[in-house]
Amino acid sequence: MSCAREEAAMDHKQERTTVHRVVDLEQLPRKKPSKVLGRFGDGSRCACCSQIIDLAETRYEVAFGAHAPPLNMHLSCYLQWSAHVVRTGR
């Protein structure tokens, strides 16, 4: 495997581990959202990895109803979180 591929695989594994830990610590909901919208990055922090979603990235706004503020996530973090929620059946 090339160095770039190894680095990408490690980043993906680390990202998955981070998302699972945040969900398991109940810092993220374990339910499916009511709405997901793609928005321009705005410098907000990702609810999964805590990294900034910069202007060159797409920000995923994940809503859970009218009474809860939406969460902002990177696409890759949203996909990891969503897959974890579906896999665990919660």
N, CA, C and O atoms as a GROMACS GRO file, in nm:
protein
  360
    1MET      N    1   0.085  -0.119   0.000
    1MET     CA    2   0.000   0.000   0.000
    1MET      C    3   0.089   0.124   0.000
    1MET      O    4   0.189   0.129   0.071
    2SER      N    5   0.052   0.221  -0.078
    2SER     CA    6   0.133   0.344  -0.083
    2SER      C    7   0.114   0.424   0.045
    2SER      O    8   0.019   0.402   0.121
    3CYS      N    9   0.205   0.515   0.067
    3CYS     CA   10   0.200   0.598   0.188
    3CYS      C   11   0.070   0.677   0.195
    3CYS      O   12   0.008   0.686   0.301
    4ALA      N   13   0.027   0.734   0.083
    4ALA     CA   14  -0.098   0.812   0.081
    4ALA      C   15  -0.217   0.724   0.114
    4ALA      O   16  -0.308   0.767   0.186
    5ARG      N   17  -0.219   0.602   0.061
    5ARG     CA   18  -0.329   0.509   0.090
    5ARG      C   19  -0.329   0.468   0.236
    5ARG      O   20  -0.435   0.459   0.299
    6GLU      N   21  -0.211   0.442   0.290
    6GLU     CA   22  -0.202   0.405   0.432
    6GLU      C   23  -0.252   0.519   0.520
    6GLU      O   24  -0.324   0.498   0.617
    7GLU      N   25  -0.212   0.640   0.483
    7GLU     CA   26  -0.255   0.758   0.559
    7GLU      C   27  -0.407   0.775   0.551
    7GLU      O   28  -0.471   0.804   0.652
    8ALA      N   29  -0.465   0.757   0.434
    8ALA     CA   30  -0.609   0.770   0.417
    8ALA      C   31  -0.682   0.661   0.496
    8ALA      O   32  -0.784   0.688   0.559
    9ALA      N   33  -0.631   0.539   0.492
    9ALA     CA   34  -0.693   0.429   0.567
    9ALA      C   35  -0.687   0.456   0.717
    9ALA      O   36  -0.783   0.429   0.789
   10MET      N   37  -0.575   0.510   0.765
   10MET     CA   38  -0.561   0.542   0.906
   10MET      C   39  -0.656   0.654   0.945
   10MET      O   40  -0.719   0.649   1.051
   11ASP      N   41  -0.667   0.757   0.860
   11ASP     CA   42  -0.759   0.866   0.888
   11ASP      C   43  -0.903   0.816   0.896
   11ASP      O   44  -0.978   0.857   0.984
   12HIS      N   45  -0.940   0.727   0.804
   12HIS     CA   46  -1.075   0.670   0.803
   12HIS      C   47  -1.100   0.589   0.930
   12HIS      O   48  -1.206   0.601   0.992
   13LYS      N   49  -1.004   0.508   0.969
   13LYS     CA   50  -1.018   0.426   1.090
   13LYS      C   51  -1.025   0.514   1.214
   13LYS      O   52  -1.108   0.491   1.303
   14GLN      N   53  -0.940   0.615   1.221
   14GLN     CA   54  -0.941   0.707   1.335
   14GLN      C   55  -1.073   0.783   1.342
   14GLN      O   56  -1.130   0.802   1.449
   15GLU      N   57  -1.122   0.826   1.226
   15GLU     CA   58  -1.250   0.898   1.220
   15GLU      C   59  -1.364   0.809   1.270
   15GLU      O   60  -1.447   0.854   1.349
   16ARG      N   61  -1.366   0.683   1.225
   16ARG     CA   62  -1.470   0.588   1.268
   16ARG      C   63  -1.464   0.567   1.419
   16ARG      O   64  -1.568   0.566   1.486
   17THR      N   65  -1.344   0.550   1.472
   17THR     CA   66  -1.326   0.531   1.615
   17THR      C   67  -1.375   0.652   1.693
   17THR      O   68  -1.441   0.638   1.796
   18THR      N   69  -1.343   0.771   1.644
   18THR     CA   70  -1.386   0.895   1.711
   18THR      C   71  -1.538   0.905   1.712
   18THR      O   72  -1.597   0.936   1.816
   19VAL      N   73  -1.600   0.880   1.599
   19VAL     CA   74  -1.747   0.889   1.591
   19VAL      C   75  -1.811   0.787   1.684
   19VAL      O   76  -1.906   0.820   1.756
   20HIS      N   77  -1.763   0.664   1.684
   20HIS     CA   78  -1.821   0.561   1.772
   20HIS      C   79  -1.806   0.601   1.918
   20HIS      O   80  -1.899   0.582   1.998
   21ARG      N   81  -1.690   0.656   1.954
   21ARG     CA   82  -1.668   0.696   2.094
   21ARG      C   83  -1.765   0.807   2.133
   21ARG      O   84  -1.824   0.803   2.242
   22VAL      N   85  -1.783   0.905   2.046
   22VAL     CA   86  -1.873   1.017   2.077
   22VAL      C   87  -2.017   0.967   2.092
   22VAL      O   88  -2.089   1.012   2.181
   23VAL      N   89  -2.059   0.876   2.006
   23VAL     CA   90  -2.195   0.820   2.016
   23VAL      C   91  -2.207   0.737   2.143
   23VAL      O   92  -2.306   0.750   2.216
   24ASP      N   93  -2.109   0.653   2.170
   24ASP     CA   94  -2.115   0.567   2.288
   24ASP      C   95  -2.114   0.646   2.418
   24ASP      O   96  -2.170   0.602   2.518
   25LEU      N   97  -2.050   0.763   2.417
   25LEU     CA   98  -2.051   0.850   2.535
   25LEU      C   99  -2.177   0.936   2.542
   25LEU      O  100  -2.190   1.020   2.630
   26GLU      N  101  -2.268   0.912   2.448
   26GLU     CA  102  -2.396   0.981   2.441
   26GLU      C  103  -2.382   1.132   2.420
   26GLU      O  104  -2.464   1.210   2.467
   27GLN      N  105  -2.277   1.170   2.348
   27GLN     CA  106  -2.259   1.310   2.312
   27GLN      C  107  -2.327   1.341   2.178
   27GLN      O  108  -2.340   1.457   2.139
   28LEU      N  109  -2.370   1.235   2.109
   28LEU     CA  110  -2.447   1.249   1.985
   28LEU      C  111  -2.570   1.161   1.996
   28LEU      O  112  -2.566   1.056   2.061
   29PRO      N  113  -2.680   1.202   1.934
   29PRO     CA  114  -2.803   1.120   1.939
   29PRO      C  115  -2.782   0.983   1.875
   29PRO      O  116  -2.700   0.967   1.784
   30ARG      N  117  -2.858   0.886   1.923
   30ARG     CA  118  -2.855   0.751   1.868
   30ARG      C  119  -2.982   0.724   1.786
   30ARG      O  120  -3.027   0.611   1.775
   31LYS      N  121  -3.037   0.830   1.730
   31LYS     CA  122  -3.159   0.814   1.650
   31LYS      C  123  -3.139   0.879   1.514
   31LYS      O  124  -3.051   0.963   1.496
   32LYS      N  125  -3.223   0.839   1.421
   32LYS     CA  126  -3.217   0.895   1.288
   32LYS      C  127  -3.268   1.039   1.291
   32LYS      O  128  -3.363   1.069   1.364
   33PRO      N  129  -3.208   1.128   1.213
   33PRO     CA  130  -3.252   1.268   1.212
   33PRO      C  131  -3.383   1.286   1.137
   33PRO      O  132  -3.422   1.202   1.055
   34SER      N  133  -3.450   1.394   1.166
   34SER     CA  134  -3.573   1.427   1.095
   34SER      C  135  -3.541   1.493   0.961
   34SER      O  136  -3.621   1.488   0.868
   35LYS      N  137  -3.422   1.557   0.952
   35LYS     CA  138  -3.385   1.627   0.830
   35LYS      C  139  -3.233   1.643   0.824
   35LYS      O  140  -3.168   1.665   0.926
   36VAL      N  141  -3.178   1.631   0.704
   36VAL     CA  142  -3.034   1.655   0.680
   36VAL      C  143  -3.022   1.748   0.560
   36VAL      O  144  -3.076   1.721   0.453
   37LEU      N  145  -2.952   1.858   0.580
   37LEU     CA  146  -2.935   1.956   0.474
   37LEU      C  147  -2.786   1.979   0.448
   37LEU      O  148  -2.707   1.986   0.542
   38GLY      N  149  -2.749   1.992   0.322
   38GLY     CA  150  -2.613   2.029   0.286
   38GLY      C  151  -2.603   2.180   0.279
   38GLY      O  152  -2.685   2.245   0.215
   39ARG      N  153  -2.503   2.235   0.343
   39ARG     CA  154  -2.483   2.381   0.346
   39ARG      C  155  -2.336   2.412   0.317
   39ARG      O  156  -2.251   2.322   0.319
   40PHE      N  157  -2.307   2.537   0.292
   40PHE     CA  158  -2.169   2.580   0.278
   40PHE      C  159  -2.102   2.577   0.415
   40PHE      O  160  -2.166   2.607   0.516
   41GLY      N  161  -1.975   2.540   0.417
   41GLY     CA  162  -1.899   2.547   0.542
   41GLY      C  163  -1.897   2.690   0.592
   41GLY      O  164  -1.896   2.785   0.514
   42ASP      N  165  -1.895   2.703   0.724
   42ASP     CA  166  -1.903   2.838   0.781
   42ASP      C  167  -1.808   2.859   0.900
   42ASP      O  168  -1.820   2.957   0.972
   43GLY      N  169  -1.715   2.766   0.919
   43GLY     CA  170  -1.623   2.779   1.031
   43GLY      C  171  -1.674   2.719   1.160
   43GLY      O  172  -1.608   2.728   1.263
   44SER      N  173  -1.792   2.658   1.156
   44SER     CA  174  -1.845   2.595   1.277
   44SER      C  175  -1.770   2.465   1.304
   44SER      O  176  -1.699   2.414   1.217
   45ARG      N  177  -1.786   2.412   1.422
   45ARG     CA  178  -1.720   2.286   1.461
   45ARG      C  179  -1.810   2.168   1.432
   45ARG      O  180  -1.931   2.174   1.451
   46CYS      N  181  -1.749   2.061   1.388
   46CYS     CA  182  -1.820   1.936   1.362
   46CYS      C  183  -1.858   1.872   1.495
   46CYS      O  184  -1.775   1.862   1.585
   47ALA      N  185  -1.983   1.829   1.507
   47ALA     CA  186  -2.031   1.766   1.630
   47ALA      C  187  -1.964   1.631   1.656
   47ALA      O  188  -1.963   1.583   1.769
   48CYS      N  189  -1.909   1.570   1.552
   48CYS     CA  190  -1.844   1.440   1.566
   48CYS      C  191  -1.697   1.451   1.604
   48CYS      O  192  -1.653   1.395   1.704
   49CYS      N  193  -1.622   1.523   1.522
   49CYS     CA  194  -1.476   1.525   1.539
   49CYS      C  195  -1.423   1.652   1.603
   49CYS      O  196  -1.304   1.661   1.635
   50SER      N  197  -1.507   1.751   1.623
   50SER     CA  198  -1.472   1.880   1.683
   50SER      C  199  -1.379   1.966   1.597
   50SER      O  200  -1.332   2.070   1.643
   51GLN      N  201  -1.353   1.923   1.474
   51GLN     CA  202  -1.270   2.003   1.384
   51GLN      C  203  -1.357   2.108   1.315
   51GLN      O  204  -1.478   2.091   1.302
   52ILE      N  205  -1.294   2.214   1.271
   52ILE     CA  206  -1.366   2.321   1.203
   52ILE      C  207  -1.408   2.276   1.063
   52ILE      O  208  -1.331   2.212   0.992
   53ILE      N  209  -1.529   2.309   1.026
   53ILE     CA  210  -1.580   2.286   0.890
   53ILE      C  211  -1.554   2.415   0.814
   53ILE      O  212  -1.629   2.512   0.826
   54ASP      N  213  -1.447   2.415   0.736
   54ASP     CA  214  -1.406   2.541   0.673
   54ASP      C  215  -1.490   2.575   0.550
   54ASP      O  216  -1.575   2.497   0.508
   55LEU      N  217  -1.465   2.691   0.496
   55LEU     CA  218  -1.545   2.744   0.386
   55LEU      C  219  -1.538   2.660   0.260
   55LEU      O  220  -1.630   2.665   0.178
   56ALA      N  221  -1.432   2.583   0.242
   56ALA     CA  222  -1.416   2.500   0.122
   56ALA      C  223  -1.488   2.365   0.136
   56ALA      O  224  -1.492   2.288   0.040
   57GLU      N  225  -1.543   2.337   0.252
   57GLU     CA  226  -1.609   2.208   0.276
   57GLU      C  227  -1.761   2.225   0.279
   57GLU      O  228  -1.813   2.336   0.296
   58THR      N  229  -1.830   2.115   0.261
   58THR     CA  230  -1.974   2.114   0.277
   58THR      C  231  -2.006   2.079   0.421
   58THR      O  232  -1.950   1.986   0.479
   59ARG      N  233  -2.097   2.156   0.479
   59ARG     CA  234  -2.140   2.134   0.617
   59ARG      C  235  -2.275   2.064   0.611
   59ARG      O  236  -2.367   2.109   0.542
   60TYR      N  237  -2.288   1.954   0.682
   60TYR     CA  238  -2.416   1.883   0.689
   60TYR      C  239  -2.486   1.924   0.817
   60TYR      O  240  -2.436   1.904   0.927
   61GLU      N  241  -2.604   1.983   0.798
   61GLU     CA  242  -2.685   2.028   0.911
   61GLU      C  243  -2.784   1.917   0.940
   61GLU      O  244  -2.871   1.886   0.858
   62VAL      N  245  -2.771   1.856   1.057
   62VAL     CA  246  -2.849   1.739   1.094
   62VAL      C  247  -2.950   1.780   1.202
   62VAL      O  248  -2.912   1.818   1.313
   63ALA      N  249  -3.079   1.773   1.167
   63ALA     CA  250  -3.185   1.821   1.257
   63ALA      C  251  -3.262   1.704   1.317
   63ALA      O  252  -3.280   1.599   1.254
   64PHE      N  253  -3.307   1.724   1.441
   64PHE     CA  254  -3.382   1.620   1.513
   64PHE      C  255  -3.517   1.670   1.562
   64PHE      O  256  -3.572   1.616   1.657
   65GLY      N  257  -3.569   1.771   1.498
   65GLY     CA  258  -3.700   1.824   1.538
   65GLY      C  259  -3.688   1.970   1.574
   65GLY      O  260  -3.579   2.027   1.583
   66ALA      N  261  -3.803   2.030   1.595
   66ALA     CA  262  -3.810   2.175   1.618
   66ALA      C  263  -3.751   2.219   1.752
   66ALA      O  264  -3.713   2.335   1.766
   67HIS      N  265  -3.744   2.129   1.850
   67HIS     CA  266  -3.702   2.169   1.984
   67HIS      C  267  -3.555   2.145   2.013
   67HIS      O  268  -3.508   2.177   2.123
   68ALA      N  269  -3.481   2.092   1.919
   68ALA     CA  270  -3.339   2.066   1.938
   68ALA      C  271  -3.260   2.141   1.831
   68ALA      O  272  -3.297   2.139   1.714
   69PRO      N  273  -3.151   2.205   1.870
   69PRO     CA  274  -3.071   2.274   1.768
   69PRO      C  275  -3.007   2.172   1.674
   69PRO      O  276  -2.971   2.062   1.718
   70PRO      N  277  -2.992   2.205   1.546
   70PRO     CA  278  -2.929   2.110   1.453
   70PRO      C  279  -2.781   2.094   1.484
   70PRO      O  280  -2.718   2.183   1.541
   71LEU      N  281  -2.727   1.980   1.445
   71LEU     CA  282  -2.585   1.952   1.460
   71LEU      C  283  -2.517   1.973   1.325
   71LEU      O  284  -2.575   1.943   1.221
   72ASN      N  285  -2.396   2.024   1.327
   72ASN     CA  286  -2.317   2.041   1.206
   72ASN      C  287  -2.213   1.931   1.199
   72ASN      O  288  -2.148   1.899   1.299
   73MET      N  289  -2.196   1.870   1.080
   73MET     CA  290  -2.100   1.762   1.063
   73MET      C  291  -2.034   1.770   0.926
   73MET      O  292  -2.092   1.819   0.830
   74HIS      N  293  -1.911   1.719   0.920
   74HIS     CA  294  -1.846   1.694   0.790
   74HIS      C  295  -1.922   1.580   0.724
   74HIS      O  296  -1.987   1.501   0.793
   75LEU      N  297  -1.914   1.569   0.593
   75LEU     CA  298  -1.978   1.459   0.522
   75LEU      C  299  -1.928   1.324   0.575
   75LEU      O  300  -2.009   1.237   0.607
   76SER      N  301  -1.798   1.307   0.583
   76SER     CA  302  -1.744   1.177   0.626
   76SER      C  303  -1.786   1.144   0.768
   76SER      O  304  -1.814   1.028   0.799
   77CYS      N  305  -1.790   1.243   0.855
   77CYS     CA  306  -1.835   1.219   0.994
   77CYS      C  307  -1.983   1.183   0.997
   77CYS      O  308  -2.024   1.092   1.069
   78TYR      N  309  -2.063   1.254   0.917
   78TYR     CA  310  -2.206   1.223   0.910
   78TYR      C  311  -2.227   1.079   0.863
   78TYR      O  312  -2.309   1.007   0.920
   79LEU      N  313  -2.153   1.038   0.760
   79LEU     CA  314  -2.169   0.902   0.708
   79LEU      C  315  -2.129   0.798   0.813
   79LEU      O  316  -2.196   0.695   0.826
   80GLN      N  317  -2.022   0.822   0.886
   80GLN     CA  318  -1.980   0.729   0.992
   80GLN      C  319  -2.085   0.725   1.103
   80GLN      O  320  -2.121   0.617   1.150
   81TRP      N  321  -2.133   0.841   1.144
   81TRP     CA  322  -2.233   0.847   1.251
   81TRP      C  323  -2.362   0.775   1.207
   81TRP      O  324  -2.417   0.694   1.281
   82SER      N  325  -2.407   0.806   1.086
   82SER     CA  326  -2.531   0.746   1.034
   82SER      C  327  -2.519   0.593   1.024
   82SER      O  328  -2.611   0.521   1.063
   83ALA      N  329  -2.407   0.546   0.974
   83ALA     CA  330  -2.386   0.401   0.963
   83ALA      C  331  -2.384   0.337   1.102
   83ALA      O  332  -2.438   0.227   1.120
   84HIS      N  333  -2.324   0.403   1.200
   84HIS     CA  334  -2.319   0.349   1.336
   84HIS      C  335  -2.459   0.341   1.396
   84HIS      O  336  -2.494   0.242   1.460
   85VAL      N  337  -2.538   0.445   1.376
   85VAL     CA  338  -2.676   0.446   1.428
   85VAL      C  339  -2.759   0.336   1.363
   85VAL      O  340  -2.833   0.267   1.432
   86VAL      N  341  -2.747   0.320   1.232
   86VAL     CA  342  -2.822   0.215   1.160
   86VAL      C  343  -2.776   0.076   1.205
   86VAL      O  344  -2.858  -0.012   1.230
   87ARG      N  345  -2.644   0.057   1.215
   87ARG     CA  346  -2.588  -0.072   1.254
   87ARG      C  347  -2.630  -0.114   1.394
   87ARG      O  348  -2.659  -0.231   1.418
   88THR      N  349  -2.633  -0.019   1.485
   88THR     CA  350  -2.667  -0.053   1.624
   88THR      C  351  -2.819  -0.055   1.646
   88THR      O  352  -2.866  -0.093   1.753
   89GLY      N  353  -2.894  -0.015   1.545
   89GLY     CA  354  -3.039  -0.020   1.554
   89GLY      C  355  -3.100   0.081   1.650
   89GLY      O  356  -3.210   0.060   1.701
   90ARG      N  357  -3.031   0.188   1.673
   90ARG     CA  358  -3.081   0.289   1.766
   90ARG      C  359  -3.112   0.417   1.693
   90ARG      O  360  -3.156   0.514   1.755
   0.00000   0.00000   0.00000
